[in-house]
Amino acid sequence: MLRMMTVAALVAAVPTAAFAQTVTPAQFVAKAGASDLYEKESSQLVLQSTNPKIRTFAQSMIRDHSKSTADVKAAATKAGVRPAPPKLEPMQADMVAKLRQASGTQRDQLYVQQQKTAHQKALALHQGYAQSGTAAPLKAAAGKIAPVVQHHIEMLNGM
């Protein structure tokens, strides 16, 4: 748990503009795709939770992150970037594996912790690219997605 909070704190401390300056359009598309894939896969694992708040949140994550994937793909096409099928980054794959191993309320708690970390990272990515990205269609998509991610963080903070 401490490791998760430390990662979230480090991600939150990265200035978004500096973060985006090192991200090419293709890298942004890949990172956004990995982020959405993690959200959908991890949320699928908790759809059977006995906690209705967890189930409702997970359903929202699957719906919202499917939409953001479609939005980024469309923007990538307009920007001349051919998006590869998304794949989890190593940290995301590790988080999904840990969720698979957990059960019951332990899984629910781990899910919420992981979601907070993942959403902070996604927010930094989208805000940063919206501010400093080099492909206009992707900048616009990132600018529309960032407030949704911020809303997800607010939802998580209320859980």
C-alpha positions in Angstrom: 0.0 0.0 0.0 2.8 2.4 0.9 4.5 1.7 -2.5 1.2 2.5 -4.3 0.9 5.8 -2.5 4.5 6.6 -3.2 4.1 6.0 -6.9 1.0 8.2 -6.9 2.8 11.0 -5.1 5.7 10.8 -7.6 3.4 10.8 -10.6 1.5 13.8 -9.2 4.7 15.7 -8.6 5.8 15.4 -12.3 5.0 18.7 -14.0 2.5 17.9 -16.8 4.1 20.1 -19.4 7.5 18.6 -18.9 6.0 15.1 -19.0 4.3 15.7 -22.3 7.3 17.3 -24.0 9.0 13.9 -23.9 6.0 12.1 -25.4 5.7 11.8 -29.2 2.2 11.4 -30.7 2.7 7.7 -31.1 3.9 7.3 -27.5 0.9 9.3 -26.3 -1.4 7.0 -28.2 0.3 3.9 -26.8 0.3 5.2 -23.3 -3.3 6.3 -23.5 -4.3 2.9 -24.9 -2.4 1.0 -22.2 -4.1 3.2 -19.5 -7.6 2.5 -20.9 -6.8 -1.2 -21.3 -5.7 -1.4 -17.7 -8.9 0.4 -16.5 -11.1 -2.0 -18.5 -9.3 -5.2 -17.5 -9.0 -4.3 -13.8 -12.6 -3.2 -13.7 -13.8 -6.4 -15.2 -12.3 -8.2 -12.3 -14.4 -6.4 -9.7 -17.8 -6.5 -11.5 -18.9 -9.3 -9.1 -18.0 -7.4 -6.0 -20.5 -7.4 -3.2 -20.0 -3.7 -2.8 -22.4 -1.8 -5.0 -20.2 1.3 -5.1 -17.3 -0.8 -6.5 -19.6 -2.4 -9.1 -21.0 0.9 -10.2 -17.6 2.5 -10.4 -16.2 -0.4 -12.4 -19.1 -0.2 -14.9 -18.4 3.5 -15.3 -14.7 2.8 -15.9 -15.4 0.2 -18.6 -17.9 2.6 -20.4 -15.8 5.8 -20.0 -12.4 4.2 -20.9 -13.9 2.4 -23.9 -15.1 5.8 -25.1 -11.7 7.5 -24.5 -10.0 4.6 -26.4 -12.3 5.3 -29.4 -11.7 9.1 -29.1 -7.9 8.7 -29.1 -8.0 6.2 -32.0 -10.1 8.6 -34.1 -7.7 11.5 -33.2 -4.7 9.4 -34.0 -6.1 8.6 -37.4 -6.6 12.4 -38.0 -3.1 13.0 -36.8 -1.6 10.4 -39.2 -0.6 8.0 -36.4 -1.5 4.4 -36.8 -2.4 3.1 -33.4 -1.2 -0.4 -32.6 -3.5 -2.6 -30.5 -3.0 -1.4 -26.9 -1.0 -3.5 -24.4 -0.5 -3.2 -20.7 2.8 -1.7 -19.5 4.7 -3.9 -17.0 3.4 -2.0 -13.9 -0.2 -2.3 -15.2 0.2 -6.0 -15.8 1.5 -6.5 -12.3 -1.4 -4.6 -10.8 -3.9 -6.8 -12.8 -2.1 -9.9 -11.6 -2.3 -8.7 -8.0 -6.0 -8.0 -8.4 -6.5 -11.5 -9.8 -4.8 -13.0 -6.7 -7.0 -11.0 -4.2 -10.6 -11.6 -3.3 -13.5 -10.1 -1.4 -13.0 -6.8 0.4 -9.2 -7.1 0.0 -9.7 -7.1 -3.8 -12.1 -4.1 -3.5 -9.6 -2.1 -1.4 -6.7 -3.0 -3.7 -8.8 -2.0 -6.7 -9.5 1.4 -5.3 -5.8 2.0 -4.4 -4.7 0.9 -7.9 -7.4 3.1 -9.5 -6.1 6.2 -7.6 -2.6 5.5 -8.8 -3.6 4.8 -12.4 -5.9 7.8 -12.6 -3.2 10.2 -11.3 -0.8 8.9 -14.0 -3.5 9.1 -16.7 -4.4 12.7 -15.6 -0.8 13.7 -15.9 -0.5 12.2 -19.4 -3.7 13.8 -20.7 -3.2 17.2 -19.2 0.4 17.3 -20.2 -0.3 16.3 -23.8 -3.3 18.7 -24.0 -0.9 21.5 -23.0 2.3 20.6 -24.8 1.5 17.8 -27.4 2.6 18.2 -31.0 -0.4 16.7 -32.8 -3.5 19.0 -32.7 -6.2 16.2 -33.0 -4.5 14.3 -30.1 -4.1 17.5 -28.1 -7.9 18.1 -28.5 -8.7 14.6 -27.5 -6.5 14.7 -24.4 -8.1 18.0 -23.4 -11.5 16.4 -23.6 -10.4 13.3 -21.7 -8.6 15.0 -18.8 -11.7 16.4 -17.1 -13.3 12.9 -17.3 -10.2 11.4 -15.6 -10.4 14.2 -13.0 -14.0 13.3 -12.3 -13.0 9.7 -11.8 -10.4 10.8 -9.2 -13.1 12.7 -7.4 -15.3 9.7 -7.4 -12.5 7.6 -6.0 -11.8 10.1 -3.3 -15.5 9.7 -2.2 -15.3 6.0 -1.9 
